[in-house]
Amino acid sequence: MTFAQRNGKDSFERIEAELLNGQRLQGTITAIPIHEMIVLNDWTKRFPLFEAVYQVVAGNKGHTHVIEALEMTPQTNVADLEAAAEN
């Protein structure tokens, strides 16, 4: 939450040092090898959320990119979920 609250202006490393006394966030460490496997197998379109998280962690995209990826993914699109719940 802190990353988003700061609008992505602080790095994960700085937040880790500040809040976790130097311990690492598990999700940020995991994003790198997951991304490498996804790219190696040409699965970026199959796993857009993983790719979006990696792009934010790597500093290539802003924190809102994850929400944008969710909105563009049919199985997680809020409008689709609401429509399905009504039926």
Buried (B, 14 or more C-beta within 10 A) or exposed (E): EEBEEEEBEBBBEEBBEEEEEEEEBEEBEBBEEBBEEBEEEEEBEEBBEBBBBBBBBEEEBBBEBBEEBBEEBEEEBEEEEEEEEEE
